[in-house]
C-alpha cells in the first residue's frame, strides 16, 4: 500500500516538475511521436496523408478465395470447385441486391429560427432484434424544443383573432378560428432520391468497416470490435488521429482543427473504401463519420454513432478547462485522467483501469489535447446538415454516460431520416470497451439488417405510413 502511494506521489511530483519546466522554457513538456507498434505484423500500416503527416492504421484483410475471370465465366476446373464458387457468387449477388428505399423529404428553415422537416418518402420498419426502439412508426405532427426541451413562452400574435365578447343574454358564440401568419422561409432543401439498403455480410468482398475514435483515444479502443468482425470475415480499417496513438503529432495547433482532421480521414477513406462502406464513430469521431457520409453518400452504406451527441454545429467553449496553457494542463494530467476514468466508465475498478491502459485512451500530450478541444469548430454541421443524410444510422448510447446526455442522442434521432436508437443501460461513454459483447452483437445485427419493403405496396393508400411532419426548432435563432 505504501509502495503504491509512493509511486503515485512520485508520478505527480514528476508531472508537476515537468509542467514548471514547460512554463519556464516555453517548450512542450512532452511531444507525442510515432511509436514502434507492439504488433507490427498484425495489420498495422503507416500512411502518409500529407507530407510529414503520418497516421497509423490498422487494416485487417480477411483471407478469401481468389475468384478469377475463368471461374466467373465457368471455364475453370472440373473438380466441383467452380460450382462452389459460382454458388457463392450467386449468393453474394442475391444478398447485394438489397431493398430500394425512396428518400424524400423537404427541409425548410424559417426566419424565426424554426426548422420544419416533412418526410414524404418511405417509412422503414426495423427488424433488428436487439433494436427494440428501432421501428420508425408513422407519427403525427411532432413539436420538439431542441434547445433545452422546455416550453418557451410564445409572443402573442398581433394578427390573431380577438377573444369572444360575451353576449348580454349569457350566450357564448364560438370564436372564429385564428388566422395563421404566413411565414417566409429563409432556406428550403429538397431531397428526392433512391437508396438501396442491403445486408452486409462478412463474406461480401465489397464491404469495409471504418472505425473512428474521438479525442484522447486511439485505434486500440476498438480492439474487441476489430478482432470480432475480422474473425467474421469483414475487412476492418481503424486509424489513429493525428497526435493520438502512434500517429505523428505536429506541434502546431492548426494541425488539429476539425477540417484538418477531416481531410486526414478523407484520405484514409479514399485509400481503403470499397463499394459498400460502414462507418462506426465514437464521441468526436461521430462528427467525422457524418462528414464522410455527407461527402460520399453513394459509398457510405450505413453509419453507427456511439455516444456522439446532438445534431448541432461544433463550437469550442471559451470557458473550458482545456483553454488553460499546456504547461498547466500538464500539471493537471493526473486529475484529468482520473476525471476521465470516473466519467467515461460506469465503474472505476481495476478492470476499467486496465481497459483504459490497454486502449491507450487519454494518453495524449497536453498540447494535443488543448489543440483538439480548441479546434472543434464546424459551423456547417448543424441540424440541416444532419437532416440531409439519407443513410441508415444506428445510434448507441450508454445510459451512464456523463459526457453526452441522453437528450442529445434523442435529438439526433429526431432529426435524422432513418435512425434507430439503442440504449445500453450498463454502459457509459466507453461502452464499446465496457460491454464489448453487447455492442458487437448490436452492430452485427445492424450490418445484417435489410429493410422489408413488402408492406410498401399494400399500404399505398395509407398516407400515414408515407407522410409524417416533424416540426422542430433549431438551437439558435437564424440570422435574418
N, C-alpha and C positions, 0 to 999 in steps of 0.2 A: 504494500500500500504506500509506504514512504517512498519506495523507488518510483512508483507511478507518479506520485505527487512531484517528486524531484524532476522527473522527465518533463512533465507539463510545465513546471515553473521554468526550467531551463529553456524550453521551446519558446515560451512567452518572452523571456528576457532577450533571447536571441532575436526574436521578431521586433521587439521594441528598439533594440540597438541598431538593427539594420534600417529601421524606419528613421531613426535620428540621423544616421549617416546619409540616408537618402535626402533628407531635408537640408543637411549641411552642404552636400556636394552637388545637389541639384540633379542627380542621376537616378535612374531607376534602381531600386534595391535588387530586383531580380528580373531577368528577361527570359521569357519562355522561348526556347529554341527547339528545332526539330530533335526529337528524341529517337534513340535507336529502338525500333519496335521489338517488343519481347518475343513476338512471333512473326518474324519477317517472312516466313514461307506460308503463313496461314491466310493468304488472300489480301495482304496489305500492299498498297501501292502508294507512291508519292507522285502527285500530279501537279505540274506547274501551270496554274491557271493564268498567271501573268508573270512577266519577267521578275524573278526574285520572290514570287509569292507561291509557295508550295503548300499543298494540302495533303494530309494523309487520308487515304481512302481504303476502306475495307471492302473488297469486291470478291464475292464468292460466286463462282460459276458452277452450277451442278453438272455432273457428268451425265450427258445424254447421248444416246446412239446417234452417230452422224448419218444423215439421210442424204444420199447422192441423187443426182438427176435421173440416173438409170433406175434407181429404186422407186422414185416417184412415178416414172413412166411405166414401171412394171417389167423392166428388162434386166433385172438383176439375177441373183442366184435362184436355183430351183429347189433349195432345201427347205423351203417353207418360211424363211426369214422375211422374204419380201411380203408375204401375206400379212405377217405380223406388223411390218412397217406400214403397209397400206391401211390396215385396220386402225393402227394408232393415228395415222394422219387423218383418216375419215372421222375418228372420234374427236380429234382436236378441231377439225374444221367444223364439225357439228357443234362443238362447245363454243367456238368463236363466233357463231352467227349472232347469238345474243337476242335481245329484245329491243326493238326500236321504240323510243320514247319521244313524244312531242314536247319540246321545251318551249313554252310560250308564256311570256309574262310582260306586263307593262309597268315600268318603274317611273314614277312621277315625283319630282321634288318641287314643292311649292315655296313661295317666297316667305311664308310664315313659319318656315322651319319644319314642315310636315313632309313625311315620306309615305307615299301610297304605293303599295305593290299589289298588282292584280295578276293572279295566277290563272291563266287561260288555257293551259295545256293539260297533259295527262297527270293523273294523281297516282303515285306509286303506293303499292301496298307491300310492305316489307314482310319477308318470310324468314328473317333471321331469328333463329330460336332464342339466342341469347339477348336479342334486342327486343325486349318486351315493350319498350316505348318507341318502337321504330315505325309503326304504321302511320302513314300520312292520311289521316281520316279527313273527309270533307268537313269544312267548318264554315260558319257564317262569318259575318264581319267581326274582326278582332281588333281591338284598340289597345295598344301597349305603350306605356310611357317608358321609353328605353333609357332615359337619363337616370332615373332613380326609382322607377316603378311606383311612384307616388302620384296621387291625383293632384294636379295643379289647378288652382282656381282660374277659371276661364273668364276673360273680359267680356262684358255684355256686348251683344251685337246691336249696333245702332239701328240696323235695318230690320230687327226682329219685330214681330207684331206686339202691340201694347197689351197689357193684361186685360182680361174681360171686365167690363164695368157691370156691377150688379144691378139688376133690374129693380125698380122701386116696388114691384109686386112680389119680390122674392124669387123670381125666376132667373136661373143662370143659363145664359145661352152659351153653347160651345164656342170656344175661341177658334178663330181660323188658324190653319196650320202655318207655322213660321216660315218666312221666306228665307231660302238659303242664299248666302252671299256667294257670288261667283268668284272662285279663287283663280288666280293667274299662275299657271305653272312656270317655274323658272327653268326646269330641265326635264326632258322626257326621254327615256331609254326604252326602246322596243327590242325584245328578244323573241325570235321565232326561228327555231332550228330543230333538227332531228339529232338525237344522240342514241347510239347503240350501246347498251349496257349488257355485259356478258359475264359469265362465271370465269374467274381467273384461277386456274389450277397450277400446281407446281410443275406439271408435265408439259405445260404450254411454253414453248421456247420464245414466244413474243411478249412475255410478261416479265417485268422487272420491278423490284421493290426498292424504294429510296427512303432511307431513314435520316431525319434531320434533327439534331439536338438543339437545345437552347443555350442561354447564357450560362457560362460556368461549367457546362457539361463536356462531353466528348462522345465519340462513337462507341466507347466502351459501355455507356449506359444501356445500349441496345443489345448487350451480349446475349441475353436469353432469347430475344426475338431473332437475332441473326442466326444463332445456332438452330433454333426451332424451324424456321422457314427454309433455311438452306437444306436441312435434312428432308424436308418435304419436296425438295426439287426446285424451289424458287431461286432465281438469281437475285441477290441482295447487294445493295450499294449503300454504304454509310460513310460520309466524310466527317472529318474534324474541321470545324470552322476555324478561320484564321485566329491565331493566338490561343487555341484550345488543343488539348491532347498533344499530338506530335506534329501539328502543323506549324509553319513559321509564324512568328509574332512580330510584325513590323512595329517599330517604336514611333508611330505616328498615328494620331487619333483619327485621321481621315480614313485609315485602313479598316476601321470598324464601324462605319456608318451602315445603315440598312442597305443602301444602294450598293456599296462596295461588296458587302457580303452576298447580296442577291446576285450580283454579277458573277461572283465565285461559283455559286450554286448553279447558275445558268450554264456555266462552262462544264461543270460536272454532269449536269443533266444531259446536255447535248452530247457529251462524250459517251455516256453509258445508256442512253434512252433506247427502249425498244418500241414496239408498236403500241402496246398497252402497258402503261406505267402507273404504279400506285405509289402515292406519296404519303409518308407517315411522319408527322411532325409533332414535337413536344414543346410546349411553352412558346418561347420566342421563335422556335423553328416552325411553328404553325404559320407564321406570317410569311415565311419564305415559301412554304408549300402553297399558300394562297396565291402568292405572286406567280409561281410557276404554272399553277392551274389556270390562272387568268391569261398568261402569256402563251401557253401551249394547250388550248382546250382540246385539240384533236389527239394529242399524245398522252394527256393525263386522263386515265380511265376512272380512277377512284381516289379519294383522299380520306385520310384519317387524321383527326385533330385531337390530340391528347392534352387536356388542360391548357387550351390555347387562349381562352378569354373571349371577350366580346368582339363584335364586328366594328370596331372603332379605329379611327386613324391613330397612328402612333405619334406620340409627342413626349419627349423626355421631361421628367419632373425636375423643376429647378430647386425644389426643397428636399431632394433625396439625399440620403447619406452618401451616395456614390458620387456626389458633386464635390466631396472633400478632396484635398490633394492626395496624390497617390501615396506619398510617404505616410500620411495619416491613416489611410486605408490599410497600408501595410502593417501598421501597429495594431489595427483593429482586426487583423485577419483571424486570430483565434476566436474572437467573439462573433465575427461574421460566419465562420464555419459552423459554430455551434448553433447560431440562429437558423442557418440553412438546414441543418440536420433536424432541428426542432420543428420547423415549419414545413419542410419538404417530405417528412415521413410521419406516418400516423403513430409509430412507436419509435423510441430512441434507445433501443437496446444494442447489444454487441453485434447482432446480426445486421442492423441498419448501418452501424458504423463500418462494418466490413463491406457492405454493399457500396457505401459511399466511397470507400477506398478503392475497391475493385473497379467501380465505374469511373474512376478518375474525375469525379464531379467536384466542382467548386475548387479546382486546382489550377487556377489561372493567376497571373500576376496582377497586382492592384492596378497597374496602368491599363492592362487589357480590360479588366472588369469595369473600371471607370469609363473608358472609351466606349465599351459596348453599351453601357447604360445611357451614356450621353448621346450616342449615335442612333438611338431608336426614334428616328424622325421619318415618318412615312405618311404624309397627308393624303396621298391618293387612296390609301387602304381604308376607306370609310364604308358606311353601310351600303351605298350604291355599288361600290366596287365588289363587295361580297355578294350582293343581290344579283349581280350579273353572272355569277358562276352557275353553270348547269351540270356540273359533275356531281355524282352521288357522294355524300360526305357522311362519315361516321364520327360522331362526337363522343369522346370518352372523358368522363370526369370522375376524379377521386373525391368522394364525399368529404374527406378530412383535409382537403387542400386549403391551406391558409394563404396561399399566394393568389389563387384565382377563385373568386366567389362563384357559387353555383349559378347565381343570376346571370353572370356574363355568358356562360355557355348556353343558358336558356335563351338569351337574347340572340346569340348566334344561330340557334336552331330556328328562331322565328324569321330571321332574315333570309337564310339560305333556301334555295328552291327544293332540293332533295336532301334532307338532313335527318339523321337518326341519332338520338341522344341516348347514351347508356351511362348510368351512374354506378360506380363500384363503391359500395359502402365501406369496405375495409381498406380502401386505398387513399392515398394523399397525392401530393404533387408529383412524386416519383412513382406513380402507380405501376408503371411497366417494370420497375425493379422490385417493388413490394409484392405485387401479385402477378408474377410472370405467366403462370398457367392460365389465369382468368383472362388476362389481356391477350395472350396468344390465341386462345380459343375464340375469343370475341373477334379478333382481327381476321382469323382464318374463315370464320362464318361469313364475315362481310366480303372477303375476297371471293368466296364461292357463290355468294348471293347473286341472283339474277331476277329481275322483276317479272312477275307473271302478268302479262297483258291480255290473258284470255278473257278477262272480265270486261275489257275495254269495249268490245263490240256490243255486248249485251246491255251496256249502260250508256249508250249514246244519247238516249232521250233524257237521262238524268243529269241535268246541268249541275247539280250539286256536287257530282263526282268530278267534274272537269273545271268548274269555275269556283274560285274562292277568292275573297277580297280581304287583304290584310292591310289595315291602316295603322301605320307606325310613325312615331315622331322621332326624329333623329336627335342625337345627343346635344348638339349645339345649334343655335339658330343659323340659318343660311344667310350669308351677307347679301343684302339687297343691291 
